[in-house]
């Protein structure tokens, strides 16, 4: 039951405390005991629910967003439609159904999924069998050519590192062992110069904790390079901040509740809020432009989610109408996902702003 805990403890005893990024990577992706290797974590029976699982409206609007971006590109005859971390493929299935309204776009796309979980790959294969997707373990094997990339709640699960300022020095927060053998946070020796701490926080007061995801910045930089070289666009949707935030957002989630993140590694989802400021820096090149981040609620309303909800309710009974209203509120309201979740886009320079960002 505690195989992964024992594996991590053994590594720490042999090599010393490990980075939080290492802890997250092993906990989430270990081939035998990692969180994503063992289970389908989504839905009421799982540990969390994402926007596509809340309502078909979300995926339908993203599908039409992709169609418009393709049209802005000049309607190339072949384009790669990529989703990072597609979960149960609910989002992609809803996107493709809505995109079928533009037959020439449906004929042009090749579907590519970046997914490491064997359990989720099996679900995706069944859901998207007609579209014959191609799977990748990471973004480095995506084919050359124009591409449209969708990443919904993907970057929050990538490994982070934490740094804490004490007595005017930065220390890295590492994962070590307590006297009772349990995993705990410890601090590295002081580091007079730490290039990983953003300049905006370099002289922060003592007690400040900053989270940094090198993995997220590296992926976005590669995607932006591909967009700049071949053309296309990327849409990133996640909960996060604009880069000015300091503090701990790292958390564990199990059974839709908060879970101590160092307790029972491999049994809970581990996430941290996305630093959209860092992603914007990584994505801004001579050949690309970034848009946002803007609030998810404002983005979806600009795309027409209220109008779509009204149309769905016209053909629904009373119970279903209540479900549609509830889903609309959950996706767009300030009290739910409307402002916590942010939306950012990447496009090739000199192209028109993608849908939803015309005045962002």
Secondary structure as GFF3:
##gff-version 3
##sequence-region A 1 360
A	DSSP	alpha_helix	3	15	.	.	.	ID=ss1
A	DSSP	beta_strand	18	19	.	.	.	ID=ss2
A	DSSP	alpha_helix	20	29	.	.	.	ID=ss3
A	DSSP	alpha_helix	35	38	.	.	.	ID=ss4
A	DSSP	alpha_helix	51	54	.	.	.	ID=ss5
A	DSSP	alpha_helix	56	72	.	.	.	ID=ss6
A	DSSP	beta_strand	79	84	.	.	.	ID=ss7
A	DSSP	alpha_helix	90	99	.	.	.	ID=ss8
A	DSSP	alpha_helix	103	108	.	.	.	ID=ss9
A	DSSP	beta_strand	109	114	.	.	.	ID=ss10
A	DSSP	alpha_helix	118	127	.	.	.	ID=ss11
A	DSSP	three_ten_helix	129	131	.	.	.	ID=ss12
A	DSSP	beta_strand	134	136	.	.	.	ID=ss13
A	DSSP	three_ten_helix	139	141	.	.	.	ID=ss14
A	DSSP	beta_strand	147	152	.	.	.	ID=ss15
A	DSSP	three_ten_helix	155	157	.	.	.	ID=ss16
A	DSSP	beta_strand	161	166	.	.	.	ID=ss17
A	DSSP	beta_strand	169	177	.	.	.	ID=ss18
A	DSSP	beta_strand	183	187	.	.	.	ID=ss19
A	DSSP	three_ten_helix	199	201	.	.	.	ID=ss20
A	DSSP	beta_strand	209	212	.	.	.	ID=ss21
A	DSSP	alpha_helix	214	230	.	.	.	ID=ss22
A	DSSP	beta_strand	232	241	.	.	.	ID=ss23
A	DSSP	beta_strand	251	254	.	.	.	ID=ss24
A	DSSP	beta_strand	257	259	.	.	.	ID=ss25
A	DSSP	beta_strand	269	271	.	.	.	ID=ss26
A	DSSP	beta_strand	274	275	.	.	.	ID=ss27
A	DSSP	alpha_helix	276	283	.	.	.	ID=ss28
A	DSSP	beta_strand	288	295	.	.	.	ID=ss29
A	DSSP	alpha_helix	296	303	.	.	.	ID=ss30
A	DSSP	alpha_helix	305	314	.	.	.	ID=ss31
A	DSSP	alpha_helix	318	332	.	.	.	ID=ss32
A	DSSP	beta_strand	341	348	.	.	.	ID=ss33
###
